[in-house]
Structures are given as C-alpha cells and as structure tokens.
Amino acid sequence: MRTQKIDFPDRQAPCVFPAERTNLGQAISELQLNEGHPVIVLIGGAIDKLQKNVTQRAIQAIARTADELKAVVVCGGTDMGVMAEISQARWQYHYKFPLVGITPEDLVTWTGGPRSSTFLWWGQKRWPLAQHYSHFILVPGSQFGDESPWIVDAATLLSKGQRSVTILINGGEISRKDIFLSLEKRRPVIALSRTGRLADELARQPNRNKLIAVVPAHSEQRLVEMIREALSVDGIGVLAPTLTSML
C-alpha cells in the first residue's frame, strides 16, 4: 500500500492510499491509529453564511468534546466548509484528538501534490486538503461522495469495542448518503438544526428514524450532552424499524 507524508507549511501529516475497501484495516494500521476509540463522524459541506457564527461555535464544542473524550474524528478532509472548520478548531485550541480526513485522491491536492491541467466536473481545480488534520486516507473515486462508504467503514474499525456517532451540519445529497450508510451500521445521527439544508429538513420531519436526534446548533451544552450520551456505554443504540423513513 502506498504511503507518504503530506507537506504543510508547518508540519507533515501521514497519508495512505488504499486501493480497495478491504485494505482499510491495513491503512489504519499503517497510520498507527489504534482501534477502540470513541468515534465522531462529522458530515456536511458548506456553512450557511447566515448561520456561520452559531455553526462555528457548535464545531468548537464538538472539537472540545472529542478532545475530552479522547475520541477520533473522521471527516472529509478538504479545506472547505465544515471540514475546514473542524481543522481550524483543532489547531486554534491545540487539541490532540486524531482528526482523520478521508476523500477521493483524484479530487484533492496539497503542497507539492498533483495539479489538474483541466477543470474537473464541478468547474474548479482540485480542492486543497485542510492543513490541521492529523491523518489522511485518500481513496479511489471520481466524485465527492465516493468516499462515503470508506468513512463509515473506517469509523466502524476505529471504534471497535467503543461507540460512534455521526453529526450532521447543513449538508446536501452526499450527506443524505452518509446518513443512510450510518443508519445501516446502527450508528446514531445528531442533526444540528438551524444550520441549513438537510439538517433543517430532518428537523422538520416529525416521524424521523429513531436513531436520528435533532439539536439546535445554538444549544451547545445540549449538543455536548448528546455526544457524550451517544458515545457512552449506555448511549443511543436501538435500531429503528426502517432505515429509510427519514431519507
């Protein structure tokens, strides 16, 4: 399996390039990430401009809780939206929790990394990786969303013997896919309402899947309590009758 160090202005981050999802366990081992951690899967893309401040504070609360619980955070890893904000929070407050970025190799770049000579399908060149992640797993794929099964499986492997939770901020169709895959793994989902798009859509649906909890983004203390509950031994763990009732 190919491995390398990703260069950033002030540091390097280890990165692996698994070719198949069956190689994911080996990839995690190559990164020297131990199993048995609580895991937070953070999903969502852009940050709504009108909700920027409350969203930033919520992400800071997530980062602080991850550090206190010695949890691993798994996210997309690119320097945009929610993915960039969790990176910034980790750096700004000097947190030590592992932050693992998982994204398609062909869609990203870094200092000294690959460059596109042509525009990619969404009209822009490769997205840069966010520089304050501790580890990266760059996977095969031609579009964002191809990494979703990898993220879900990585969280399962990393949380072996512990619990995991998915947290949705804003989000679109890729996040909808992420949620479906999380529910298939019996992973509870916390949707932060008042962050826009999919998160607010789920908040408006009264008959949502029982594994999906909604917390207003400004209720930081309640968010922290929900994360701790979900990651505790007695946390949320009841599989709802159907996985598609909300999706």
Secondary structure, 3 states (H helix, E strand, C coil): CEEEEEEECCEEEEEEECCCHHHHHHHHHHCCCCCCCCEEEEECCCCCHHHHHHHHHHHHHHHHHHHHHCCEEEECCECCHHHHHHHHHHHHCCCCCCEEEEEEHHHEECECCCCCCCCCCCCCCCEEECCCCCEEEEECCCCCCCCHHHHHHHHHHHCCCCCEEEEEECCCHHHHHHHHHHHHCCCCEEEEECCCHHHHHHHCCCCCCCCEEEEECCCHHHHHHHHHHHHCCCCCCCCCCCCCCCC
